[in-house]
Amino acid sequence: MMKVESFGHLQNGQEAKLYTLENDTLRVQISNYGATIVAVYDKVLERHLALGYDSVQDYEVRHGQLGATVGRVANRIANANYTWNGVVHQLEANNGPNLLHSGKGNIGHRLWDVVEEDCSDVSVHLSHTITSEEDGFPGDLYVEAVFRVVEETLVVTYVYTTSEDSFVNLTNHVYFNLHGEGDLSGHVLELGAHQYMPFGEHQIPQIEPASVEGTPFDFRKGIDLQKALDYYADVLHPYKGYDHDFVTASVDGLDTEDSVVPFAVLQAKDVTAVFHTDAPHFQVYTGNWLNEEGRERPYGSHAGIAIEPQFVPNDINVNGESKTKADTVYERTIAYSFFHRS
């Protein structure tokens, strides 16, 4: 049976739980606070591969979004507003003039229910409902998050529906450091992306994608992340690193006919992580503003990398790919596979 233990109490007195999923290769810990990936532990290497905190109190008060399920609308919304049925809805800005990760309505800062009958020693099934009054978006959102350990892979599946036509852009904000220490030195990142979304004002992407060719965003051949951060420091200075959106495409040599494509590879000295998704875009964030007391050590700038599959930022005001129809069920899959290197 799955191990369940207390993860501490929130400021309002509610108790959060910690669920341990385990097989011969991985030990993964999930909390029902924020449907959060708390730990990804490689049992062979005896090493934590993901950043995390020791207690739910840290997740409640800190702002790094470590491992959290982010939504209902992840990433930035320009000027913290959107127009719906001809009416401008103004939300509370929390990132300069923008709204980031749904602000106070972020489902990553809420206690989720557990669907106990669908849990096992390698899977946990969580659910949550957030109302329009709580987060300022049309209709109520009902979302389920299923975390499964399958051999060397952690699979995250989000299933969601809204009570009215609305917008939903979910992702997971887990940070990886495959060395389990230090910064991103020695991490080689390879992306399948041939296009990225250049910034306009205030880190809001322009409408049209651009080629990565000849830019700091060309990771198609694999680049040491810390060397890229250093080499392109002048270009990346306003953001202190990478915090950019890419158009999803398969990594060369890892093509698949499946809708869930292997779009990123992160290599360290003795382990490789392969990221899969069916999302059309993904954000690469190199932990530029991290300043946290984490599990076992402090997390400073570039202590880990978050690769976040999602719709394009500010889609609510531009393309509308994240639109939902009332009472229609949608699904998003994100998977992380880990392979040992000799």
N, C-alpha and C positions, 0 to 999 in steps of 0.2 A: 504493500500500500504506500501511497505518497506520504511523505513526511510533512506534517503541518505543525507550525509553531508560532508563538506570538512574535510580532515584529515591533512591539511597543504600542504606545497610545498617542493619538493625535491630541492637539490642544483642546478639542471639544470632548475629549474623554473616550472617543471611539477607539476600539482596538483594531490594529492592522495585523494581517496574517502573512506568514512567509511559507511558501510552498516549494519543496525541493523535488526536482525531477532528475532522475539519475539512471544512467546505463553504464556500460563498461568503460566508456570513453569520456563522457561529459557529466558534470553535475551543474545543473542550472537552477537558480533560485528566482522565484517570481513572487512579487507582493501584490495583494489586491488593492493596495494604495496606488492608484494611477496605472493599474495593469502594467507594472514596472518590472523590467529585467534587472534584478538586483545583482546577480552574479552569473558568470559563465566560467566554470572552472574546468581546466583540462586535467583529468585524473592521471594521464600518462606523464605529462610534463610537470605535474604538481604546481600549477600556476593559474592565477586569475588572468583571464583574457579581456575582461570588460571592467570598466570603472564602476564603482558603487560606494554606497555608504553603509555604516554599521547598523543604523536604526532608522525607523520611519520618521523620527523627529527631524533628522537631517534632510530627508526628502521633502518634508513639509515646509521647512524654512529656507532652504537653499534654492538657487535659481538655475542650476546647470542642466536641469531636465534629464539627469542621468538615467537612462534606460526606460524613461516614461513613455507611455502611449500618449501622443500629442494630438489634440483636436478639440472641438469639432473641426476647426480649420487651422491646420499647421502652417508655419512660416508667416510671412508678413502680408498684411493687408494695407495697401497704400492709404495714407491719411486716416487710417482707422475707421473707414466708412465703406459702405457698399450701397448700391441702388437696387431696390427690389420692388417690382410693380410700380415703377415711377416714383418711389419714395426713397429719399436718402436716409439711411440708418447710420447714425453716428455712435461709434463704440469708444471705449476709453483707451487712448494711446498708451503704450508702455515701452516703445522702442523708437525714441525720437517722435516723429509725427505718426508713426505706424502702429498697428496692432500686431504683436508677435505671439504666435502659438495660442491665440484666443484669449490671452490675458487671464483675468480672474475666472473666466469660464472654462479654462483648460481642463479637460477630463483627466489629464495626468496628475491633477491635484485633488482627486476625489476617490472616495472609498467605493470599490466595486463589489458586487455580489459574486459568490462562487456558485457555479452550477455543479453541485457535488456529484450527481449521478453520472456526469460525463468526465470525471477526473480519474486518473490512474497514477501509477508510479512514474510514468513518463509523460503525463499531460495534465494541464490544468485549464479549466474553462471558466472564464469570468464574464460578467455582463454589467451593463450600466445604462441608465436612462438620464438624459439631461434635457431640461425643458427650454423652450424658447425664452421664457422669462429669465432663466438663469444665465444664458450665454449671449442672448441678443440676436440669434439667427432664426430664420423661419422654421416653425414646426418643432416638435420634440424629436430628439435623436435617441434611438435605441441601438446599442452596439454590443457585440460579443467579441471577446478576444480569446483565442485558443492558442496555447503555447504547447508545442510537442517536441520531445527529443526523439529523433529517429536516427539511429546509428551515430554518425559524426555531425549531425545537422540539428540545429534549432529552427523549427518552423513556427512562424507567427502568422495566424490567420485572423483577419478582422472581417466580421459580417455585420452589416449595418442597414438600417432603414429609418426613414423619417416620416412623421405623421402628416406633413405637408411637403410640397415641392420646396427644396432647400439646396444647401451646399454642404458637402462633407469632404474634407481632405485630411485623412488620418495618416500618421506615420509612427515609427518608433525611434526614440532618440538615444539608443544605446551607443556608448563610446567604447571603442576598442583600443587597447594597447597590448599587442601580442607578446611583448617582452615582460609585461607585468610590472614594469618599473620605468622611471625616467620619462623622456619625451618621445617624440615620433622618429628620432634618429634610428636608422637601420630598418625602417618600414618602407617597403617599396609598394607603391600604389599603381595599379594598372586599371584603366577604365575602358569600356567599349565605346564610350561616347565620342562621336564625331562632331557634336555640336554642344554649345553651352548657351546660357542666356546672359548676355551682357547687361550690366547694371545701367539704369537710369539714375534718378535722384533717390537718395536715402535707401540704397540697396534694393530698390524695386526693379525687377527685370524689365528690359525693353520687350516689345511685343514679339519681335522676330528673333529666332535663334541665329547664332553665328558659328562659323567653323572654328574648331579648336586649333587648326593648323597655324603654326607660328606664334602661338599665344602661350601664356603661362598655364593654360588649361588643357594642354595636350598631354594626356597620360596614357595614350594608346600603346606606347612601348614600355611603360613601366618606369617610374621615377622615384628615387629616394625622397620621401616627403620632406624631411628636414632640409635636405639640400635644395629642393624646390622652394621651400619657404625662405631660405637664406638668399638664393639667387634672385628671386623675384620680390625681394623685400620692399623695394621702392614701389612696385605696382600694387602690392598687397597691403602696404602700410596703413591705408585708411581702415582696414578691417582686421589688422594684425595677423592675417593669414587667409586661408581659403574659407569662404562662406558663400558658395556659389552653386547655382542650379545647372544641371546637365540634362540632356535629352537621352533617355535610356536606349542603349544598344548593347548587343552581346559582345563580350570580350572575344577578340580573335582567337580561334582554335577551340572556343567553348560554345559554339553556336548550337542552338537547339530549336526544334520545331514547336516546343511547348510555349505557352503564353508567359510562363514564369522563366525569365531569361537570366543567365549568369552575367551580370553587368559590371561587376567590380571584383578585383582580386587584390588582397592585401597580404604581402609576404614579409615575414620576419626571419630570424636566424634559423628557427627550427619548426616553424608552423606557418601554414598558409590558410587564410580565410577567403572563402568565395561567397559573394553576396548575390542573391537571386531576388527577382521581383517581377510582378506584372504591372507595376506603376509606370506611367509614361515619362516621368522625370525623377530625378533624385538630387538632393542637396548634399554637398560635401562640406563639412564644417570641422576644422582642425582644432577645435577647443580653444579658440583664440582668447576668450575672456574668462576661461576657467581660473578660479581662485578659491579652491575648496579644500577642506580637510576631509579627505576621502578615506576609504578602507585601507588601513595599513600605512598610508603615506599621504602627504599633501598632493593635490592636483593643481599644478600651475598651467600657464599657457602652453598649449600643444601637448598636454599630458595624454591625450587620446583623440581619436577621430570618430566622428559620427557621420555615417553615410545613410541618408534618410530618404527612402523611396516615397514619392508623393506626386500630386499634381503640381504644375508650375506655380510658384508663389504669386499671389494676387490674382489667381485665376478667377476668383469671385467677381472681379471687376473687368476681366478681359475675355478669356476664351469660354469660360463656363463649362469646361470639361468635368468639373467637380459637381455639377448640378445633379440633384436627385429628384426622382418622381415620387410622389407620396405613396407610401405602403409598398414600395418596390425594394427588393433585397439586393444589396451590392456586396462585393467581396474584394478584399485586398490581401495579397500574400507577400510576405517577406521571409527569406530563409538565409541562414548563416551556416556555412559548412566549414569544418576545420580539418586540415590534413597535415600530418607530421612530415617534416622534411629531414632527410639524412644529411 
